Amino acid sequence: MAFTASMVVTQRRERERRESRARDELEHREERASHADSLDAEGGLAGSAGGHGYKPSSIMTKRKRRAQPHPFADKDLRVAEVEQGDVLVPIRMALEHLETREGSRGLVLFALFFSMYFCHTSEALDAPQGRKTLKWYADAIKSKYDLTATDENGFCAVTDFGFECYTPFVERNSVEEVLEFLEHDLGIVMRGIKEFCPTCLIGITAVNRDLRILSLGQMICSDFYFNVKTIGDLTSSDFKQFPDRNCTSGDEKWSKNPIVASAPCCDSVQLGLASLTLLALNGIEPTPSSSLGNLQNEMVRKNALDHYVRRAIDANEAIIQLVVLTPDEHAVGIAYTASWRQKEYLPDQVETTVTYWSYFFRPYSPFLIAAFVFCVFSTIHEVFEQWSIAHTLGEAARNVFLSPFMVFIEIPTIILPWVAEGIGPLLELRVYALLVSIIELIMFLRVFQEGQVLPPFRLVVKTLIYALPQLLWFTSAMLATVMVFAGIDQQLFGRVDDNYADYGSSFISMFSVVIEGANNDGPAFELSPEGANMMYVIANIFLFLIIAQFFIAILVGAFDHTREAENDRRMTQGLCSGCVDVSQDAPISTWLKRTAGYLFMYRQWGVFAPVLRRTMTDLITEADSRAEERSPYSG
């Protein structure tokens, strides 16, 4: 129904038509005042808006007269002649219609912002292609051993150099094995990649960052010869992070005078290892350059690399990072790191890890530009929305900064995406990916909240809002219970079961019991059956059958309450007693014109929408106050 033409007619009593004209005129004036007060309490009268200065009586008509346009209507609004009664505007229905329009626009603008930003991060992190690139990287390693597989498992093979075994980095448990990887297996990995993808570029660095902030001086060896551009660097520059060069002449020049400030290409494994040795020597004492013969001395290399590896482990830094860049600028990074097991008692024993990242180095992202545009429009919409519910700047500031939703959800969704883009090059790419994922989860919560203008979303969102206080208190009790159970399980099974070896793992295991219940298999049941069976029964009773069901009961109760509240709200939006609907549907052309005026000029029914919304809200508040004053139960 088009609310721009929504009016109602009240039928006058039969005896008024039989009275004299003079007496009818006198009584009609008194009844109009009384009737306006009664309908005010039901949100049934329109008042002044947008500075028009209309009063409720100005929208009433005498019998058998064509109604004049109400204050919120466009100039062409008319209704058919009526036999008896006055034409009134249902303010509550009009306000709901206006809020639905505002909410729909806010939902569309923010959903477009979120979707564009999501597409940008998915493309930048190379989500569609990253797994494929890493898969052929693992296959490239095995291709050097004349084997193929889908992951980097350990294997042995007969090669031109004899019977060789390849042990994955994550299975190397001592400093000596890590040194063996640097001196021997890293070169095999590089040769495998070169043979598997001759057009790919390789770079090795000790800095666990991506190519956006690295330069040739930070590389151990590098095939790169370009300038990585970002969204803010679209102009050409004489400076290049990786300048153009000929590897043959460049390697010959570097071999004659090895320096830390530069690096050879990765075509030569021997020069790459010499460059790594020079970097290690420079970490012991400033050594900006050295002779190639000294760098290839086995004793010098082993001592330097041993110091290099131990220093990297102490500093919790990557030992090396291998970067592979395909011709279409899809890149993967493989960071090799290690940590001490117990340095005081096991000085040479380490735990090794390999982390991966993928990135698509495009000069610019059209998705990011579109996201910025929709972010601006969405922010403007939010400013006008706050304007529509606040009378003063101070009230607007209180609404923004004292509202938990604004502080923890809405404002962060506007600021954090651009903070992440600004500091992204300074972070490890896996940390950047984690940060982006957290931001996108917050943005999704806001999309859900904005979507409450749609009936299915409205019921869910209002259910969660009503249940939130109870859920917060209950979650606190639930987490405390899970923490106690996690500590008990760690004490009982931490020595025999990896799921409870540390408190974090034990907490996750107990939290999973709340969701899916405990199972009765695993090392704990084999090596400590009494305690395992006891905790199996107790955990299922308390965490799964009691805690989890209470959580569900809170949501079900909130859902029932919300559904009843929605039914009550729909009843208050109905027409008042004795009224009938005489509205007329607006033509399509008129509807399109009014919709366009609202979307692009923030005008509704000929009035600036934020002012109109605030005025109608004030009218309803005033009417509710009058009704409360006249109520026999008030005071």
Buried (B, 14 or more C-beta within 10 A) or exposed (E): EBBBBBBBBBEBEEEBEEEEEEEBEEEBEEBBEEBBBBBBBBBBBBBBBBEEEBEBEBBBBEBEEEBBBBBBBBEEBEBEEBEBBBBBBBBBBBBBBBBEBBBBBBBBBBBBBBBBBBBBBBBBBBEEBBEEBBEBBBBBBBBBBEBEEEEBEEBEEEEEEEEBEBBBBBEBBBBBBBBBBBBEBBBBBBBBBBEBBEEBBBBBBBBBBBBBBBBBEBBBBBBBBBBBBBBEEEEEEEEBBBBEBEBEEBBEBBBEEBBBEBBBBBBBBEBBBBBBBBBBBBBEEEBEEBEBEBBBBEEBBBBBBBBBBBBBBEEEBBBBBBBBBBEEBBBBBBBBBBEBBEBEEEEBEBEBEEBBBBBBBBEEBEBBEBBBEBBEBBBEBBEBBBBBEBEEEEEBEEBBEEBEEBEEBBBBBBEBBBEBBEEBBEBBBBBBBEBBEEBBEBBEBBBBBBBBBBEEBBBBBBBBBBBEEBBEEBEEEBEEBBBEBBBBBBEBBBEBBEBBBEBEBBBEBBBBBBEEBBEEEBBBBEEBEEBBEEBBEEBBEBBBEEBBEEBEEBBEBBBEBBEEBBEEEEEEBEBBEEBEEBBBEBEEEBEEEBEEBBBEEBBBBBBBBBBBBBBBBBBBEEBBEBBEEEEEEEE
